[in-house]
Amino acid sequence: MTSKAMKITRKGQVTIPKEIRERLKATAVYFEVIDDDVVVRAVRDAAGSLSEYARNAKPDVSIAQMKDRAWEEAVHEKAGKKSA
């Protein structure tokens, strides 16, 4: 198990140490609170959701809107799997 204490800034930001980022191999994370613990999990399925939206997108939908929608769905799917 890899663990390391990091400071939380006044803005609520935390830097994920390089060795942990490299191990996660993800550019996004999902936070989950279990009792008094915070669990950080890699989100790896947003790109797959984005490609689905790209295929079915209307011409007036921007890439940013598709990305936002795919991200929301990926997070909801992840949350649903954990609570089921």
PDB file with SEQRES, HELIX, SHEET and CRYST1 records, atoms N, CA, C and O in Angstrom:
SEQRES   1 A   84  MET THR SER LYS ALA MET LYS ILE THR ARG LYS GLY GLN          
SEQRES   2 A   84  VAL THR ILE PRO LYS GLU ILE ARG GLU ARG LEU LYS ALA          
SEQRES   3 A   84  THR ALA VAL TYR PHE GLU VAL ILE ASP ASP ASP VAL VAL          
SEQRES   4 A   84  VAL ARG ALA VAL ARG ASP ALA ALA GLY SER LEU SER GLU          
SEQRES   5 A   84  TYR ALA ARG ASN ALA LYS PRO ASP VAL SER ILE ALA GLN          
SEQRES   6 A   84  MET LYS ASP ARG ALA TRP GLU GLU ALA VAL HIS GLU LYS          
SEQRES   7 A   84  ALA GLY LYS LYS SER ALA                                      
HELIX    1 AA1 LYS A   18  LEU A   24  1                                   7    
HELIX    2 AA2 ALA A   46  ASN A   56  1                                  11    
HELIX    3 AA3 ILE A   63  SER A   83  1                                  21    
SHEET    1 AA1 2 VAL A  29  ILE A  34  0                                        
SHEET    2 AA1 2 ASP A  37  ALA A  42 -1                                        
CRYST1    1.000    1.000    1.000  90.00  90.00  90.00 P 1           1          
ATOM      1  N   MET A   1       0.843  -1.180   0.000  1.00  0.00           N  
ATOM      2  CA  MET A   1       0.000   0.000   0.000  1.00  0.00           C  
ATOM      3  C   MET A   1       0.885   1.239   0.000  1.00  0.00           C  
ATOM      4  O   MET A   1       1.860   1.315   0.748  1.00  0.00           O  
ATOM      5  N   THR A   2       0.540   2.213  -0.846  1.00  0.00           N  
ATOM      6  CA  THR A   2       1.273   3.470  -0.914  1.00  0.00           C  
ATOM      7  C   THR A   2       0.477   4.528  -0.171  1.00  0.00           C  
ATOM      8  O   THR A   2      -0.717   4.705  -0.412  1.00  0.00           O  
ATOM      9  N   SER A   3       1.149   5.231   0.733  1.00  0.00           N  
ATOM     10  CA  SER A   3       0.472   6.317   1.436  1.00  0.00           C  
ATOM     11  C   SER A   3       1.479   7.424   1.727  1.00  0.00           C  
ATOM     12  O   SER A   3       2.676   7.177   1.873  1.00  0.00           O  
ATOM     13  N   LYS A   4       0.972   8.636   1.806  1.00  0.00           N  
ATOM     14  CA  LYS A   4       1.825   9.787   2.059  1.00  0.00           C  
ATOM     15  C   LYS A   4       0.935  10.908   2.563  1.00  0.00           C  
ATOM     16  O   LYS A   4      -0.146  11.139   2.021  1.00  0.00           O  
ATOM     17  N   ALA A   5       1.389  11.613   3.606  1.00  0.00           N  
ATOM     18  CA  ALA A   5       0.633  12.745   4.138  1.00  0.00           C  
ATOM     19  C   ALA A   5       0.915  13.987   3.298  1.00  0.00           C  
ATOM     20  O   ALA A   5       2.067  14.280   2.979  1.00  0.00           O  
ATOM     21  N   MET A   6      -0.143  14.716   2.941  1.00  0.00           N  
ATOM     22  CA  MET A   6      -0.011  15.936   2.151  1.00  0.00           C  
ATOM     23  C   MET A   6      -0.830  17.039   2.807  1.00  0.00           C  
ATOM     24  O   MET A   6      -1.848  16.771   3.444  1.00  0.00           O  
ATOM     25  N   LYS A   7      -0.385  18.268   2.649  1.00  0.00           N  
ATOM     26  CA  LYS A   7      -1.070  19.426   3.206  1.00  0.00           C  
ATOM     27  C   LYS A   7      -2.249  19.826   2.324  1.00  0.00           C  
ATOM     28  O   LYS A   7      -2.162  19.769   1.097  1.00  0.00           O  
ATOM     29  N   ILE A   8      -3.345  20.227   2.952  1.00  0.00           N  
ATOM     30  CA  ILE A   8      -4.507  20.761   2.242  1.00  0.00           C  
ATOM     31  C   ILE A   8      -4.358  22.276   2.253  1.00  0.00           C  
ATOM     32  O   ILE A   8      -4.211  22.877   3.317  1.00  0.00           O  
ATOM     33  N   THR A   9      -4.394  22.899   1.071  1.00  0.00           N  
ATOM     34  CA  THR A   9      -4.249  24.352   0.990  1.00  0.00           C  
ATOM     35  C   THR A   9      -5.510  25.054   1.492  1.00  0.00           C  
ATOM     36  O   THR A   9      -6.531  24.413   1.741  1.00  0.00           O  
ATOM     37  N   ARG A  10      -5.426  26.372   1.637  1.00  0.00           N  
ATOM     38  CA  ARG A  10      -6.590  27.159   2.066  1.00  0.00           C  
ATOM     39  C   ARG A  10      -7.730  27.041   1.062  1.00  0.00           C  
ATOM     40  O   ARG A  10      -8.892  27.226   1.426  1.00  0.00           O  
ATOM     41  N   LYS A  11      -7.417  26.737  -0.194  1.00  0.00           N  
ATOM     42  CA  LYS A  11      -8.440  26.570  -1.225  1.00  0.00           C  
ATOM     43  C   LYS A  11      -8.967  25.135  -1.281  1.00  0.00           C  
ATOM     44  O   LYS A  11      -9.789  24.813  -2.138  1.00  0.00           O  
ATOM     45  N   GLY A  12      -8.505  24.283  -0.384  1.00  0.00           N  
ATOM     46  CA  GLY A  12      -8.975  22.900  -0.349  1.00  0.00           C  
ATOM     47  C   GLY A  12      -8.280  22.000  -1.349  1.00  0.00           C  
ATOM     48  O   GLY A  12      -8.787  20.921  -1.657  1.00  0.00           O  
ATOM     49  N   GLN A  13      -7.133  22.414  -1.865  1.00  0.00           N  
ATOM     50  CA  GLN A  13      -6.415  21.640  -2.867  1.00  0.00           C  
ATOM     51  C   GLN A  13      -5.341  20.766  -2.231  1.00  0.00           C  
ATOM     52  O   GLN A  13      -4.729  21.124  -1.225  1.00  0.00           O  
ATOM     53  N   VAL A  14      -5.137  19.611  -2.852  1.00  0.00           N  
ATOM     54  CA  VAL A  14      -4.106  18.672  -2.416  1.00  0.00           C  
ATOM     55  C   VAL A  14      -3.362  18.206  -3.658  1.00  0.00           C  
ATOM     56  O   VAL A  14      -3.982  17.910  -4.679  1.00  0.00           O  
ATOM     57  N   THR A  15      -2.045  18.141  -3.577  1.00  0.00           N  
ATOM     58  CA  THR A  15      -1.261  17.603  -4.683  1.00  0.00           C  
ATOM     59  C   THR A  15      -1.116  16.106  -4.494  1.00  0.00           C  
ATOM     60  O   THR A  15      -0.697  15.639  -3.435  1.00  0.00           O  
ATOM     61  N   ILE A  16      -1.464  15.358  -5.530  1.00  0.00           N  
ATOM     62  CA  ILE A  16      -1.282  13.903  -5.483  1.00  0.00           C  
ATOM     63  C   ILE A  16       0.175  13.639  -5.837  1.00  0.00           C  
ATOM     64  O   ILE A  16       0.622  14.042  -6.911  1.00  0.00           O  
ATOM     65  N   PRO A  17       0.929  12.971  -4.961  1.00  0.00           N  
ATOM     66  CA  PRO A  17       2.345  12.726  -5.234  1.00  0.00           C  
ATOM     67  C   PRO A  17       2.569  11.994  -6.554  1.00  0.00           C  
ATOM     68  O   PRO A  17       1.754  11.169  -6.968  1.00  0.00           O  
ATOM     69  N   LYS A  18       3.686  12.308  -7.208  1.00  0.00           N  
ATOM     70  CA  LYS A  18       3.996  11.778  -8.526  1.00  0.00           C  
ATOM     71  C   LYS A  18       3.929  10.254  -8.578  1.00  0.00           C  
ATOM     72  O   LYS A  18       3.365   9.694  -9.519  1.00  0.00           O  
ATOM     73  N   GLU A  19       4.491   9.582  -7.589  1.00  0.00           N  
ATOM     74  CA  GLU A  19       4.497   8.113  -7.617  1.00  0.00           C  
ATOM     75  C   GLU A  19       3.081   7.530  -7.552  1.00  0.00           C  
ATOM     76  O   GLU A  19       2.821   6.465  -8.112  1.00  0.00           O  
ATOM     77  N   ILE A  20       2.179   8.220  -6.876  1.00  0.00           N  
ATOM     78  CA  ILE A  20       0.791   7.762  -6.816  1.00  0.00           C  
ATOM     79  C   ILE A  20       0.085   8.049  -8.135  1.00  0.00           C  
ATOM     80  O   ILE A  20      -0.652   7.199  -8.634  1.00  0.00           O  
ATOM     81  N   ARG A  21       0.299   9.247  -8.717  1.00  0.00           N  
ATOM     82  CA  ARG A  21      -0.289   9.567 -10.025  1.00  0.00           C  
ATOM     83  C   ARG A  21       0.160   8.572 -11.081  1.00  0.00           C  
ATOM     84  O   ARG A  21      -0.644   8.115 -11.894  1.00  0.00           O  
ATOM     85  N   GLU A  22       1.440   8.240 -11.069  1.00  0.00           N  
ATOM     86  CA  GLU A  22       1.954   7.279 -12.049  1.00  0.00           C  
ATOM     87  C   GLU A  22       1.332   5.902 -11.859  1.00  0.00           C  
ATOM     88  O   GLU A  22       1.054   5.202 -12.833  1.00  0.00           O  
ATOM     89  N   ARG A  23       1.120   5.525 -10.638  1.00  0.00           N  
ATOM     90  CA  ARG A  23       0.501   4.217 -10.372  1.00  0.00           C  
ATOM     91  C   ARG A  23      -0.968   4.193 -10.788  1.00  0.00           C  
ATOM     92  O   ARG A  23      -1.452   3.177 -11.288  1.00  0.00           O  
ATOM     93  N   LEU A  24      -1.680   5.303 -10.587  1.00  0.00           N  
ATOM     94  CA  LEU A  24      -3.097   5.370 -10.960  1.00  0.00           C  
ATOM     95  C   LEU A  24      -3.291   5.336 -12.471  1.00  0.00           C  
ATOM     96  O   LEU A  24      -4.270   4.767 -12.953  1.00  0.00           O  
ATOM     97  N   LYS A  25      -2.373   5.937 -13.224  1.00  0.00           N  
ATOM     98  CA  LYS A  25      -2.480   6.011 -14.688  1.00  0.00           C  
ATOM     99  C   LYS A  25      -3.830   6.600 -15.111  1.00  0.00           C  
ATOM    100  O   LYS A  25      -4.497   6.086 -16.009  1.00  0.00           O  
ATOM    101  N   ALA A  26      -4.208   7.681 -14.445  1.00  0.00           N  
ATOM    102  CA  ALA A  26      -5.484   8.335 -14.739  1.00  0.00           C  
ATOM    103  C   ALA A  26      -5.300   9.842 -14.601  1.00  0.00           C  
ATOM    104  O   ALA A  26      -4.407  10.302 -13.890  1.00  0.00           O  
ATOM    105  N   THR A  27      -6.137  10.597 -15.276  1.00  0.00           N  
ATOM    106  CA  THR A  27      -6.074  12.055 -15.174  1.00  0.00           C  
ATOM    107  C   THR A  27      -7.243  12.614 -14.368  1.00  0.00           C  
ATOM    108  O   THR A  27      -7.386  13.829 -14.236  1.00  0.00           O  
ATOM    109  N   ALA A  28      -8.066  11.739 -13.837  1.00  0.00           N  
ATOM    110  CA  ALA A  28      -9.204  12.166 -13.018  1.00  0.00           C  
ATOM    111  C   ALA A  28      -9.380  11.178 -11.872  1.00  0.00           C  
ATOM    112  O   ALA A  28      -9.063   9.995 -11.996  1.00  0.00           O  
ATOM    113  N   VAL A  29      -9.885  11.679 -10.773  1.00  0.00           N  
ATOM    114  CA  VAL A  29     -10.127  10.819  -9.611  1.00  0.00           C  
ATOM    115  C   VAL A  29     -11.537  11.027  -9.089  1.00  0.00           C  
ATOM    116  O   VAL A  29     -12.173  12.047  -9.351  1.00  0.00           O  
ATOM    117  N   TYR A  30     -12.003  10.053  -8.356  1.00  0.00           N  
ATOM    118  CA  TYR A  30     -13.325  10.044  -7.750  1.00  0.00           C  
ATOM    119  C   TYR A  30     -13.116   9.973  -6.241  1.00  0.00           C  
ATOM    120  O   TYR A  30     -12.389   9.100  -5.767  1.00  0.00           O  
ATOM    121  N   PHE A  31     -13.733  10.865  -5.482  1.00  0.00           N  
ATOM    122  CA  PHE A  31     -13.613  10.866  -4.028  1.00  0.00           C  
ATOM    123  C   PHE A  31     -14.816  10.181  -3.417  1.00  0.00           C  
ATOM    124  O   PHE A  31     -15.949  10.387  -3.852  1.00  0.00           O  
ATOM    125  N   GLU A  32     -14.564   9.365  -2.407  1.00  0.00           N  
ATOM    126  CA  GLU A  32     -15.636   8.670  -1.696  1.00  0.00           C  
ATOM    127  C   GLU A  32     -15.329   8.746  -0.202  1.00  0.00           C  
ATOM    128  O   GLU A  32     -14.196   8.496   0.210  1.00  0.00           O  
ATOM    129  N   VAL A  33     -16.312   9.085   0.599  1.00  0.00           N  
ATOM    130  CA  VAL A  33     -16.140   9.130   2.054  1.00  0.00           C  
ATOM    131  C   VAL A  33     -16.762   7.869   2.634  1.00  0.00           C  
ATOM    132  O   VAL A  33     -17.941   7.588   2.423  1.00  0.00           O  
ATOM    133  N   ILE A  34     -15.949   7.114   3.370  1.00  0.00           N  
ATOM    134  CA  ILE A  34     -16.409   5.898   4.036  1.00  0.00           C  
ATOM    135  C   ILE A  34     -16.089   6.067   5.518  1.00  0.00           C  
ATOM    136  O   ILE A  34     -14.926   6.085   5.923  1.00  0.00           O  
ATOM    137  N   ASP A  35     -17.148   6.191   6.316  1.00  0.00           N  
ATOM    138  CA  ASP A  35     -17.002   6.512   7.738  1.00  0.00           C  
ATOM    139  C   ASP A  35     -16.199   7.804   7.863  1.00  0.00           C  
ATOM    140  O   ASP A  35     -16.663   8.849   7.408  1.00  0.00           O  
ATOM    141  N   ASP A  36     -15.022   7.768   8.460  1.00  0.00           N  
ATOM    142  CA  ASP A  36     -14.195   8.965   8.602  1.00  0.00           C  
ATOM    143  C   ASP A  36     -13.009   8.964   7.642  1.00  0.00           C  
ATOM    144  O   ASP A  36     -12.080   9.753   7.814  1.00  0.00           O  
ATOM    145  N   ASP A  37     -13.026   8.099   6.642  1.00  0.00           N  
ATOM    146  CA  ASP A  37     -11.924   7.992   5.689  1.00  0.00           C  
ATOM    147  C   ASP A  37     -12.339   8.519   4.324  1.00  0.00           C  
ATOM    148  O   ASP A  37     -13.492   8.380   3.916  1.00  0.00           O  
ATOM    149  N   VAL A  38     -11.397   9.121   3.631  1.00  0.00           N  
ATOM    150  CA  VAL A  38     -11.616   9.566   2.257  1.00  0.00           C  
ATOM    151  C   VAL A  38     -10.837   8.620   1.352  1.00  0.00           C  
ATOM    152  O   VAL A  38      -9.629   8.446   1.508  1.00  0.00           O  
ATOM    153  N   VAL A  39     -11.538   8.017   0.411  1.00  0.00           N  
ATOM    154  CA  VAL A  39     -10.932   7.100  -0.545  1.00  0.00           C  
ATOM    155  C   VAL A  39     -10.885   7.810  -1.892  1.00  0.00           C  
ATOM    156  O   VAL A  39     -11.883   8.377  -2.336  1.00  0.00           O  
ATOM    157  N   VAL A  40      -9.725   7.777  -2.539  1.00  0.00           N  
ATOM    158  CA  VAL A  40      -9.555   8.384  -3.852  1.00  0.00           C  
ATOM    159  C   VAL A  40      -9.355   7.251  -4.847  1.00  0.00           C  
ATOM    160  O   VAL A  40      -8.439   6.440  -4.706  1.00  0.00           O  
ATOM    161  N   ARG A  41     -10.218   7.203  -5.852  1.00  0.00           N  
ATOM    162  CA  ARG A  41     -10.140   6.140  -6.866  1.00  0.00           C  
ATOM    163  C   ARG A  41      -9.936   6.764  -8.242  1.00  0.00           C  
ATOM    164  O   ARG A  41     -10.455   7.841  -8.534  1.00  0.00           O  
ATOM    165  N   ALA A  42      -9.183   6.079  -9.070  1.00  0.00           N  
ATOM    166  CA  ALA A  42      -8.961   6.541 -10.439  1.00  0.00           C  
ATOM    167  C   ALA A  42     -10.240   6.380 -11.249  1.00  0.00           C  
ATOM    168  O   ALA A  42     -10.949   5.383 -11.113  1.00  0.00           O  
ATOM    169  N   VAL A  43     -10.532   7.371 -12.094  1.00  0.00           N  
ATOM    170  CA  VAL A  43     -11.646   7.283 -13.035  1.00  0.00           C  
ATOM    171  C   VAL A  43     -11.023   7.044 -14.395  1.00  0.00           C  
ATOM    172  O   VAL A  43     -10.340   7.914 -14.937  1.00  0.00           O  
ATOM    173  N   ARG A  44     -11.258   5.861 -14.946  1.00  0.00           N  
ATOM    174  CA  ARG A  44     -10.642   5.503 -16.214  1.00  0.00           C  
ATOM    175  C   ARG A  44     -11.657   5.349 -17.338  1.00  0.00           C  
ATOM    176  O   ARG A  44     -11.267   5.198 -18.496  1.00  0.00           O  
ATOM    177  N   ASP A  45     -12.954   5.383 -17.023  1.00  0.00           N  
ATOM    178  CA  ASP A  45     -13.944   5.094 -18.053  1.00  0.00           C  
ATOM    179  C   ASP A  45     -14.587   6.327 -18.683  1.00  0.00           C  
ATOM    180  O   ASP A  45     -15.521   6.181 -19.472  1.00  0.00           O  
ATOM    181  N   ALA A  46     -14.123   7.530 -18.364  1.00  0.00           N  
ATOM    182  CA  ALA A  46     -14.710   8.735 -18.968  1.00  0.00           C  
ATOM    183  C   ALA A  46     -14.443   8.790 -20.458  1.00  0.00           C  
ATOM    184  O   ALA A  46     -15.306   9.225 -21.219  1.00  0.00           O  
ATOM    185  N   ALA A  47     -13.267   8.359 -20.894  1.00  0.00           N  
ATOM    186  CA  ALA A  47     -12.940   8.403 -22.324  1.00  0.00           C  
ATOM    187  C   ALA A  47     -13.860   7.497 -23.122  1.00  0.00           C  
ATOM    188  O   ALA A  47     -14.273   7.856 -24.225  1.00  0.00           O  
ATOM    189  N   GLY A  48     -14.184   6.346 -22.593  1.00  0.00           N  
ATOM    190  CA  GLY A  48     -15.095   5.446 -23.284  1.00  0.00           C  
ATOM    191  C   GLY A  48     -16.472   6.051 -23.415  1.00  0.00           C  
ATOM    192  O   GLY A  48     -17.113   5.908 -24.456  1.00  0.00           O  
ATOM    193  N   SER A  49     -16.937   6.720 -22.387  1.00  0.00           N  
ATOM    194  CA  SER A  49     -18.225   7.387 -22.453  1.00  0.00           C  
ATOM    195  C   SER A  49     -18.195   8.531 -23.449  1.00  0.00           C  
ATOM    196  O   SER A  49     -19.179   8.767 -24.150  1.00  0.00           O  
ATOM    197  N   LEU A  50     -17.075   9.250 -23.522  1.00  0.00           N  
ATOM    198  CA  LEU A  50     -16.954  10.371 -24.448  1.00  0.00           C  
ATOM    199  C   LEU A  50     -17.078   9.907 -25.893  1.00  0.00           C  
ATOM    200  O   LEU A  50     -17.724  10.576 -26.700  1.00  0.00           O  
ATOM    201  N   SER A  51     -16.474   8.780 -26.231  1.00  0.00           N  
ATOM    202  CA  SER A  51     -16.559   8.304 -27.616  1.00  0.00           C  
ATOM    203  C   SER A  51     -17.998   7.964 -27.983  1.00  0.00           C  
ATOM    204  O   SER A  51     -18.401   8.158 -29.130  1.00  0.00           O  
ATOM    205  N   GLU A  52     -18.776   7.461 -27.033  1.00  0.00           N  
ATOM    206  CA  GLU A  52     -20.190   7.168 -27.283  1.00  0.00           C  
ATOM    207  C   GLU A  52     -20.958   8.449 -27.595  1.00  0.00           C  
ATOM    208  O   GLU A  52     -21.777   8.476 -28.514  1.00  0.00           O  
ATOM    209  N   TYR A  53     -20.697   9.517 -26.828  1.00  0.00           N  
ATOM    210  CA  TYR A  53     -21.372  10.791 -27.068  1.00  0.00           C  
ATOM    211  C   TYR A  53     -20.941  11.401 -28.391  1.00  0.00           C  
ATOM    212  O   TYR A  53     -21.753  12.031 -29.069  1.00  0.00           O  
ATOM    213  N   ALA A  54     -19.686  11.229 -28.771  1.00  0.00           N  
ATOM    214  CA  ALA A  54     -19.194  11.780 -30.040  1.00  0.00           C  
ATOM    215  C   ALA A  54     -19.942  11.153 -31.215  1.00  0.00           C  
ATOM    216  O   ALA A  54     -20.263  11.844 -32.182  1.00  0.00           O  
ATOM    217  N   ARG A  55     -20.219   9.861 -31.140  1.00  0.00           N  
ATOM    218  CA  ARG A  55     -20.943   9.178 -32.220  1.00  0.00           C  
ATOM    219  C   ARG A  55     -22.380   9.682 -32.335  1.00  0.00           C  
ATOM    220  O   ARG A  55     -22.917   9.774 -33.439  1.00  0.00           O  
ATOM    221  N   ASN A  56     -23.001  10.007 -31.208  1.00  0.00           N  
ATOM    222  CA  ASN A  56     -24.421  10.370 -31.195  1.00  0.00           C  
ATOM    223  C   ASN A  56     -24.665  11.873 -31.031  1.00  0.00           C  
ATOM    224  O   ASN A  56     -25.802  12.296 -30.822  1.00  0.00           O  
ATOM    225  N   ALA A  57     -23.613  12.671 -31.123  1.00  0.00           N  
ATOM    226  CA  ALA A  57     -23.740  14.108 -30.847  1.00  0.00           C  
ATOM    227  C   ALA A  57     -24.490  14.841 -31.947  1.00  0.00           C  
ATOM    228  O   ALA A  57     -24.415  14.490 -33.124  1.00  0.00           O  
ATOM    229  N   LYS A  58     -25.209  15.862 -31.529  1.00  0.00           N  
ATOM    230  CA  LYS A  58     -25.859  16.772 -32.473  1.00  0.00           C  
ATOM    231  C   LYS A  58     -24.801  17.777 -32.938  1.00  0.00           C  
ATOM    232  O   LYS A  58     -23.849  18.041 -32.204  1.00  0.00           O  
ATOM    233  N   PRO A  59     -24.946  18.336 -34.125  1.00  0.00           N  
ATOM    234  CA  PRO A  59     -23.939  19.272 -34.641  1.00  0.00           C  
ATOM    235  C   PRO A  59     -23.709  20.502 -33.761  1.00  0.00           C  
ATOM    236  O   PRO A  59     -22.613  21.063 -33.772  1.00  0.00           O  
ATOM    237  N   ASP A  60     -24.728  20.936 -32.992  1.00  0.00           N  
ATOM    238  CA  ASP A  60     -24.575  22.140 -32.177  1.00  0.00           C  
ATOM    239  C   ASP A  60     -24.030  21.866 -30.771  1.00  0.00           C  
ATOM    240  O   ASP A  60     -23.998  22.774 -29.940  1.00  0.00           O  
ATOM    241  N   VAL A  61     -23.601  20.625 -30.492  1.00  0.00           N  
ATOM    242  CA  VAL A  61     -23.049  20.271 -29.184  1.00  0.00           C  
ATOM    243  C   VAL A  61     -21.527  20.355 -29.267  1.00  0.00           C  
ATOM    244  O   VAL A  61     -20.909  19.725 -30.125  1.00  0.00           O  
ATOM    245  N   SER A  62     -20.931  21.133 -28.373  1.00  0.00           N  
ATOM    246  CA  SER A  62     -19.481  21.315 -28.398  1.00  0.00           C  
ATOM    247  C   SER A  62     -18.768  20.107 -27.773  1.00  0.00           C  
ATOM    248  O   SER A  62     -19.372  19.305 -27.061  1.00  0.00           O  
ATOM    249  N   ILE A  63     -17.483  20.007 -28.058  1.00  0.00           N  
ATOM    250  CA  ILE A  63     -16.656  18.950 -27.463  1.00  0.00           C  
ATOM    251  C   ILE A  63     -16.659  19.094 -25.942  1.00  0.00           C  
ATOM    252  O   ILE A  63     -16.728  18.099 -25.220  1.00  0.00           O  
ATOM    253  N   ALA A  64     -16.585  20.325 -25.465  1.00  0.00           N  
ATOM    254  CA  ALA A  64     -16.595  20.561 -24.014  1.00  0.00           C  
ATOM    255  C   ALA A  64     -17.892  20.054 -23.387  1.00  0.00           C  
ATOM    256  O   ALA A  64     -17.866  19.461 -22.309  1.00  0.00           O  
ATOM    257  N   GLN A  65     -19.027  20.283 -24.055  1.00  0.00           N  
ATOM    258  CA  GLN A  65     -20.308  19.795 -23.528  1.00  0.00           C  
ATOM    259  C   GLN A  65     -20.339  18.265 -23.533  1.00  0.00           C  
ATOM    260  O   GLN A  65     -20.822  17.647 -22.584  1.00  0.00           O  
ATOM    261  N   MET A  66     -19.823  17.658 -24.606  1.00  0.00           N  
ATOM    262  CA  MET A  66     -19.775  16.192 -24.659  1.00  0.00           C  
ATOM    263  C   MET A  66     -18.891  15.652 -23.544  1.00  0.00           C  
ATOM    264  O   MET A  66     -19.241  14.671 -22.888  1.00  0.00           O  
ATOM    265  N   LYS A  67     -17.748  16.292 -23.330  1.00  0.00           N  
ATOM    266  CA  LYS A  67     -16.816  15.852 -22.289  1.00  0.00           C  
ATOM    267  C   LYS A  67     -17.461  15.958 -20.908  1.00  0.00           C  
ATOM    268  O   LYS A  67     -17.361  15.036 -20.098  1.00  0.00           O  
ATOM    269  N   ASP A  68     -18.125  17.088 -20.643  1.00  0.00           N  
ATOM    270  CA  ASP A  68     -18.791  17.279 -19.352  1.00  0.00           C  
ATOM    271  C   ASP A  68     -19.856  16.214 -19.113  1.00  0.00           C  
ATOM    272  O   ASP A  68     -19.942  15.651 -18.022  1.00  0.00           O  
ATOM    273  N   ARG A  69     -20.660  15.942 -20.127  1.00  0.00           N  
ATOM    274  CA  ARG A  69     -21.731  14.947 -19.991  1.00  0.00           C  
ATOM    275  C   ARG A  69     -21.150  13.545 -19.786  1.00  0.00           C  
ATOM    276  O   ARG A  69     -21.643  12.783 -18.955  1.00  0.00           O  
ATOM    277  N   ALA A  70     -20.107  13.209 -20.541  1.00  0.00           N  
ATOM    278  CA  ALA A  70     -19.478  11.895 -20.400  1.00  0.00           C  
ATOM    279  C   ALA A  70     -18.862  11.744 -19.017  1.00  0.00           C  
ATOM    280  O   ALA A  70     -18.946  10.680 -18.405  1.00  0.00           O  
ATOM    281  N   TRP A  71     -18.248  12.807 -18.533  1.00  0.00           N  
ATOM    282  CA  TRP A  71     -17.636  12.789 -17.200  1.00  0.00           C  
ATOM    283  C   TRP A  71     -18.708  12.545 -16.132  1.00  0.00           C  
ATOM    284  O   TRP A  71     -18.531  11.707 -15.248  1.00  0.00           O  
ATOM    285  N   GLU A  72     -19.818  13.283 -16.222  1.00  0.00           N  
ATOM    286  CA  GLU A  72     -20.899  13.106 -15.249  1.00  0.00           C  
ATOM    287  C   GLU A  72     -21.405  11.666 -15.251  1.00  0.00           C  
ATOM    288  O   GLU A  72     -21.626  11.075 -14.194  1.00  0.00           O  
ATOM    289  N   GLU A  73     -21.585  11.114 -16.438  1.00  0.00           N  
ATOM    290  CA  GLU A  73     -22.091   9.756 -16.526  1.00  0.00           C  
ATOM    291  C   GLU A  73     -21.095   8.747 -15.970  1.00  0.00           C  
ATOM    292  O   GLU A  73     -21.483   7.805 -15.280  1.00  0.00           O  
ATOM    293  N   ALA A  74     -19.817   8.939 -16.266  1.00  0.00           N  
ATOM    294  CA  ALA A  74     -18.789   8.021 -15.762  1.00  0.00           C  
ATOM    295  C   ALA A  74     -18.753   8.033 -14.247  1.00  0.00           C  
ATOM    296  O   ALA A  74     -18.645   6.978 -13.622  1.00  0.00           O  
ATOM    297  N   VAL A  75     -18.841   9.214 -13.647  1.00  0.00           N  
ATOM    298  CA  VAL A  75     -18.828   9.324 -12.197  1.00  0.00           C  
ATOM    299  C   VAL A  75     -20.076   8.686 -11.597  1.00  0.00           C  
ATOM    300  O   VAL A  75     -19.987   7.978 -10.593  1.00  0.00           O  
ATOM    301  N   HIS A  76     -21.247   8.931 -12.205  1.00  0.00           N  
ATOM    302  CA  HIS A  76     -22.491   8.324 -11.700  1.00  0.00           C  
ATOM    303  C   HIS A  76     -22.451   6.805 -11.826  1.00  0.00           C  
ATOM    304  O   HIS A  76     -22.926   6.098 -10.937  1.00  0.00           O  
ATOM    305  N   GLU A  77     -21.891   6.300 -12.913  1.00  0.00           N  
ATOM    306  CA  GLU A  77     -21.770   4.844 -13.086  1.00  0.00           C  
ATOM    307  C   GLU A  77     -20.876   4.268 -12.001  1.00  0.00           C  
ATOM    308  O   GLU A  77     -21.189   3.233 -11.412  1.00  0.00           O  
ATOM    309  N   LYS A  78     -19.764   4.941 -11.739  1.00  0.00           N  
ATOM    310  CA  LYS A  78     -18.811   4.488 -10.720  1.00  0.00           C  
ATOM    311  C   LYS A  78     -19.475   4.504  -9.348  1.00  0.00           C  
ATOM    312  O   LYS A  78     -19.329   3.554  -8.579  1.00  0.00           O  
ATOM    313  N   ALA A  79     -20.198   5.567  -9.040  1.00  0.00           N  
ATOM    314  CA  ALA A  79     -20.873   5.684  -7.752  1.00  0.00           C  
ATOM    315  C   ALA A  79     -21.949   4.624  -7.611  1.00  0.00           C  
ATOM    316  O   ALA A  79     -22.119   4.055  -6.533  1.00  0.00           O  
ATOM    317  N   GLY A  80     -22.673   4.351  -8.681  1.00  0.00           N  
ATOM    318  CA  GLY A  80     -23.726   3.322  -8.655  1.00  0.00           C  
ATOM    319  C   GLY A  80     -23.170   1.935  -8.417  1.00  0.00           C  
ATOM    320  O   GLY A  80     -23.776   1.137  -7.702  1.00  0.00           O  
ATOM    321  N   LYS A  81     -22.028   1.641  -9.003  1.00  0.00           N  
ATOM    322  CA  LYS A  81     -21.397   0.324  -8.827  1.00  0.00           C  
ATOM    323  C   LYS A  81     -20.928   0.140  -7.397  1.00  0.00           C  
ATOM    324  O   LYS A  81     -20.998  -0.968  -6.866  1.00  0.00           O  
ATOM    325  N   LYS A  82     -20.440   1.226  -6.748  1.00  0.00           N  
ATOM    326  CA  LYS A  82     -19.936   1.125  -5.390  1.00  0.00           C  
ATOM    327  C   LYS A  82     -21.060   0.971  -4.382  1.00  0.00           C  
ATOM    328  O   LYS A  82     -20.878   0.322  -3.352  1.00  0.00           O  
ATOM    329  N   SER A  83     -22.223   1.558  -4.658  1.00  0.00           N  
ATOM    330  CA  SER A  83     -23.310   1.509  -3.680  1.00  0.00           C  
ATOM    331  C   SER A  83     -24.214   0.303  -3.872  1.00  0.00           C  
ATOM    332  O   SER A  83     -25.052   0.008  -3.021  1.00  0.00           O  
ATOM    333  N   ALA A  84     -24.045  -0.392  -4.985  1.00  0.00           N  
ATOM    334  CA  ALA A  84     -24.909  -1.551  -5.250  1.00  0.00           C  
ATOM    335  C   ALA A  84     -24.459  -2.777  -4.493  1.00  0.00           C  
ATOM    336  O   ALA A  84     -25.079  -3.835  -4.607  1.00  0.00           O  
TER     337      ALA A  84                                                      
END                                                                             
